[in-house]
Amino acid sequence: MSDQQTADASLGELISRLSEQSSRLIRDELALAKTELQKSAKHAGVGAGLFGGSGFIAMLGVITLVGSAVAALSLVVDVWLATLVVAVALFAIAGIVALAGKKQVGEVGPPEQAIENVRKDLAEVKEHRS
Protein backbone atom coordinates (compact mmCIF):
# COMPACT_ATOMS: atom_id res chain seq x y z
CA MET A 1 0.00 0.00 0.00
CA SER A 2 1.42 3.37 -0.98
CA ASP A 3 1.83 6.30 1.38
CA GLN A 4 -0.84 8.24 -0.56
CA GLN A 5 -3.39 5.42 -0.15
CA THR A 6 -2.61 5.20 3.55
CA ALA A 7 -2.98 8.96 3.94
CA ASP A 8 -6.34 8.91 2.11
CA ALA A 9 -7.74 6.02 4.18
CA SER A 10 -10.00 6.82 7.08
CA LEU A 11 -9.19 5.76 10.62
CA GLY A 12 -11.90 3.09 10.44
CA GLU A 13 -10.40 1.65 7.25
CA LEU A 14 -6.95 1.58 8.80
CA ILE A 15 -8.24 -0.21 11.89
CA SER A 16 -10.09 -2.68 9.68
CA ARG A 17 -6.92 -3.36 7.67
CA LEU A 18 -4.91 -3.74 10.86
CA SER A 19 -7.41 -6.28 12.14
CA GLU A 20 -7.37 -8.25 8.87
CA GLN A 21 -3.59 -8.21 8.61
CA SER A 22 -3.18 -9.18 12.26
CA SER A 23 -5.60 -12.09 11.80
CA ARG A 24 -3.77 -13.23 8.66
CA LEU A 25 -0.41 -12.97 10.41
CA ILE A 26 -1.65 -15.03 13.36
CA ARG A 27 -3.14 -17.68 11.04
CA ASP A 28 0.09 -17.88 9.05
CA GLU A 29 2.21 -18.15 12.19
CA LEU A 30 -0.06 -20.90 13.56
CA ALA A 31 0.16 -22.79 10.26
CA LEU A 32 3.95 -22.53 10.36
CA ALA A 33 4.05 -23.73 13.97
CA LYS A 34 1.75 -26.65 13.09
CA THR A 35 4.02 -27.68 10.21
CA GLU A 36 7.13 -27.48 12.39
CA LEU A 37 5.48 -29.47 15.18
CA GLN A 38 4.35 -32.18 12.76
CA LYS A 39 7.93 -32.62 11.56
CA SER A 40 9.21 -32.67 15.14
CA ALA A 41 6.54 -35.16 16.21
CA LYS A 42 7.47 -37.49 13.36
CA HIS A 43 11.13 -37.45 14.40
CA ALA A 44 10.17 -37.95 18.05
CA GLY A 45 7.98 -40.92 17.12
CA VAL A 46 10.72 -42.57 15.09
CA GLY A 47 13.20 -41.92 17.90
CA ALA A 48 10.86 -43.42 20.49
CA GLY A 49 10.41 -46.50 18.31
CA LEU A 50 14.16 -46.92 17.98
CA PHE A 51 14.59 -46.56 21.75
CA GLY A 52 11.92 -49.22 22.25
CA GLY A 53 13.69 -51.53 19.82
CA SER A 54 17.02 -51.04 21.56
CA GLY A 55 15.37 -51.78 24.91
CA PHE A 56 13.92 -55.02 23.53
CA ILE A 57 17.31 -56.10 22.17
CA ALA A 58 18.96 -55.23 25.49
CA MET A 59 16.35 -57.36 27.27
CA LEU A 60 17.25 -60.28 24.99
CA GLY A 61 20.87 -59.75 26.03
CA VAL A 62 19.93 -59.86 29.71
CA ILE A 63 17.97 -63.09 29.17
CA THR A 64 20.99 -64.59 27.43
CA LEU A 65 23.23 -63.57 30.33
CA VAL A 66 20.83 -65.22 32.79
CA GLY A 67 20.99 -68.39 30.70
CA SER A 68 24.78 -68.17 30.74
CA ALA A 69 24.77 -67.80 34.52
CA VAL A 70 22.59 -70.91 34.87
CA ALA A 71 24.83 -72.84 32.46
CA ALA A 72 27.99 -71.81 34.30
CA LEU A 73 26.53 -72.64 37.71
CA SER A 74 25.28 -76.00 36.42
CA LEU A 75 28.92 -77.04 35.96
CA VAL A 76 29.23 -76.98 39.75
CA VAL A 77 25.75 -78.08 40.90
CA ASP A 78 22.74 -79.83 39.33
CA VAL A 79 20.89 -77.87 36.64
CA TRP A 80 17.70 -77.56 38.72
CA LEU A 81 19.67 -76.10 41.63
CA ALA A 82 21.56 -73.70 39.35
CA THR A 83 18.25 -72.48 37.92
CA LEU A 84 16.80 -72.07 41.41
CA VAL A 85 19.81 -70.10 42.68
CA VAL A 86 19.75 -67.72 39.71
CA ALA A 87 15.97 -67.25 40.02
CA VAL A 88 16.21 -66.44 43.74
CA ALA A 89 19.02 -63.96 43.05
CA LEU A 90 16.91 -62.26 40.35
CA PHE A 91 13.89 -62.04 42.66
CA ALA A 92 16.08 -60.51 45.39
CA ILE A 93 17.39 -57.89 42.96
CA ALA A 94 13.83 -57.16 41.79
CA GLY A 95 12.73 -56.68 45.42
CA ILE A 96 15.54 -54.24 46.12
CA VAL A 97 14.76 -52.23 42.99
CA ALA A 98 11.03 -52.20 43.89
CA LEU A 99 11.79 -50.87 47.38
CA ALA A 100 13.99 -48.13 45.91
CA GLY A 101 11.18 -47.23 43.49
CA LYS A 102 8.64 -47.14 46.32
CA LYS A 103 10.88 -44.78 48.26
CA GLN A 104 11.21 -42.43 45.27
CA VAL A 105 7.45 -42.43 44.62
CA GLY A 106 6.84 -41.67 48.30
CA GLU A 107 8.90 -38.50 47.99
CA VAL A 108 6.64 -37.07 45.28
CA GLY A 109 4.63 -34.17 46.62
CA PRO A 110 2.07 -31.79 45.19
CA PRO A 111 3.20 -28.99 42.87
CA GLU A 112 3.62 -26.47 45.69
CA GLN A 113 4.70 -23.48 43.60
CA ALA A 114 1.79 -23.90 41.17
CA ILE A 115 -0.69 -24.21 44.04
CA GLU A 116 0.73 -21.09 45.69
CA ASN A 117 0.52 -19.16 42.41
CA VAL A 118 -3.13 -20.17 41.94
CA ARG A 119 -3.92 -19.07 45.50
CA LYS A 120 -2.29 -15.70 44.87
CA ASP A 121 -4.16 -15.30 41.58
CA LEU A 122 -7.49 -16.12 43.24
CA ALA A 123 -6.79 -13.68 46.06
CA GLU A 124 -5.91 -10.99 43.51
CA VAL A 125 -9.12 -11.61 41.56
CA LYS A 126 -11.24 -11.53 44.73
CA GLU A 127 -9.55 -8.31 45.84
CA HIS A 128 -10.23 -6.54 42.54
CA ARG A 129 -13.75 -7.91 42.26
CA SER A 130 -14.97 -6.41 45.50
Secondary structure, 3 states (H helix, E strand, C coil): CCHHHHHHCCHHHHHHHHHHHHHHHHHHHHHHHHHHHHHHHHHHHHHHHHHHHHHHHHHHHHHHHHHHHHHHHCCCCCHHHHHHHHHHHHHHHHHHHHHHHHHHHHCCCCCHHHHHHHHHHHHHHHHHHC
